């Protein structure tokens, strides 16, 4: 199951980064945020917006909000206006990595899905980004499973960098 693979690959990737670079890709979650990682799973209900929104929020906290921005910043030309995903992208470019654009695009779209869907009232902005992920065409359970597949592909890409 993709949720189990994702959890396993998340831990493995973070450990590989710590061994290879001397710092983790993802900062440890606080005790009060650890549940976001522990409860990541394929939704139980096929069409629960509540469950879907909560899982998207948890995935963003684990995958994007936990990026080790400080270490990326230390290793790129100073750009104070960059945030997490932008710092990661700049680090990947400056380190000579290729084929990362698909992962950066995914992370930005996932962040927007969280912002337009969970962070604010849903409207036309949510409809647009939700349709990008297939909401409306597929059951929310299947949409989140696809999101986890893309998140896992990102982890596997980052794991290869640490080899």
C-alpha positions in Angstrom: 0.0 0.0 0.0 1.3 3.4 -0.9 0.7 4.9 2.5 3.0 2.3 4.1 5.6 2.8 1.3 5.5 6.6 1.7 6.1 6.3 5.5 8.9 3.9 5.1 10.5 6.0 2.3 10.1 9.2 4.3 12.2 7.8 7.2 14.7 6.1 4.8 15.2 9.3 2.8 15.7 11.4 5.9 18.2 9.0 7.3 20.1 8.8 4.0 20.3 12.6 3.8 21.6 12.7 7.4 24.3 10.2 6.6 25.3 11.7 3.2 25.0 15.5 3.9 25.2 15.5 7.7 21.8 17.1 8.0 18.2 15.8 7.6 16.1 16.7 4.6 13.1 17.1 6.9 13.2 18.6 10.3 11.8 16.4 13.1 8.1 17.0 13.9 7.3 18.3 17.3 5.5 16.0 19.7 2.3 18.0 19.0 2.7 17.6 15.2 3.9 13.9 15.1 0.4 12.7 14.6 0.5 14.3 11.1 3.0 11.7 10.1 1.6 8.8 12.1 -2.0 9.2 10.7 -1.0 9.6 7.0 -2.9 6.9 5.2 -5.2 6.3 2.3 -8.6 7.7 3.3 -11.1 5.3 4.8 -14.1 6.9 3.2 -14.3 7.2 -0.6 -15.8 10.7 -0.6 -15.1 12.5 2.6 -14.0 16.1 2.0 -13.3 16.4 5.7 -11.0 13.4 5.7 -9.4 14.4 2.4 -8.7 18.0 3.6 -7.2 16.7 6.9 -4.9 14.3 5.1 -3.7 17.0 2.6 -3.0 19.3 5.5 -1.0 16.6 7.3 1.0 15.7 4.1 1.9 19.4 3.6 3.1 19.7 7.2 5.2 16.5 6.8 6.6 17.1 3.3 6.8 20.8 2.7 6.6 22.7 6.1 9.2 20.3 7.5 11.8 21.0 4.7 15.2 21.9 6.3 15.1 25.4 4.9 18.0 26.6 7.1 20.4 24.1 5.6 19.2 24.8 2.0 19.8 28.5 2.7 23.3 27.9 4.0 24.1 26.2 0.7 22.7 28.6 -1.9 23.3 32.1 -2.9 21.5 34.3 -0.5 17.9 35.0 -1.5 16.0 36.2 1.5 12.6 36.2 -0.3 12.6 32.5 -1.0 10.5 30.1 1.0 10.8 26.3 1.5 10.0 25.0 -2.0 11.9 27.9 -3.6 15.0 27.2 -1.4 14.8 23.5 -2.3 14.6 24.3 -6.0 17.5 26.8 -5.8 19.6 24.2 -4.0 18.8 21.5 -6.5 19.7 23.8 -9.4 22.9 25.1 -7.8 23.9 21.5 -6.9 23.7 20.5 -10.5 20.7 18.1 -10.2 18.4 17.6 -13.1 14.9 16.4 -13.7 13.6 17.9 -10.5 11.0 20.3 -12.1 8.2 17.7 -12.0 8.7 17.3 -8.2 8.9 21.0 -7.6 5.7 21.5 -9.6 4.0 18.8 -7.6 5.1 20.4 -4.3 3.8 23.8 -5.3 0.5 22.4 -6.5 0.1 20.4 -3.3 0.8 23.6 -1.2 -1.8 25.4 -3.3 -4.3 22.6 -2.7 -3.8 23.0 1.0 -4.0 26.8 0.8 -7.1 27.0 -1.3 -8.8 24.0 0.2 -7.9 23.7 3.9 -6.4 27.1 4.7 -9.3 29.2 3.3 -12.9 29.0 2.2 -13.2 27.0 -1.0 -14.0 28.9 -4.2 -12.9 29.1 -7.8 -9.2 28.9 -6.8 -9.8 25.6 -5.1 -11.8 24.3 -8.0 -8.9 25.0 -10.4 -6.2 23.4 -8.3 -8.5 20.5 -7.3 -9.2 19.7 -10.9 -5.5 19.5 -11.5 -5.3 16.7 -9.0 -8.5 15.0 -10.5 -11.0 16.0 -7.9 -14.4 15.7 -9.5 -13.2 13.1 -12.0 -12.2 10.5 -9.4 -13.2 9.6 -5.8 -11.4 11.7 -3.2 -9.9 8.4 -1.8 -8.3 7.7 -5.3 -7.2 11.3 -5.6 -5.3 11.2 -2.3 -3.8 7.8 -3.3 -2.4 9.5 -6.5 -1.1 12.4 -4.4 0.7 9.9 -2.1 2.2 8.2 -5.2 3.6 11.6 -6.4 4.9 12.4 -2.9 6.6 9.0 -2.8 8.2 9.6 -6.2 9.6 12.9 -4.8 11.0 11.0 -1.8 12.6 8.4 -4.1 14.1 11.2 -6.2 15.6 12.9 -3.1 16.8 9.5 -1.8 18.8 9.0 -5.0 20.5 12.4 -4.4 21.8 11.1 -1.0 23.5 8.1 -2.5 
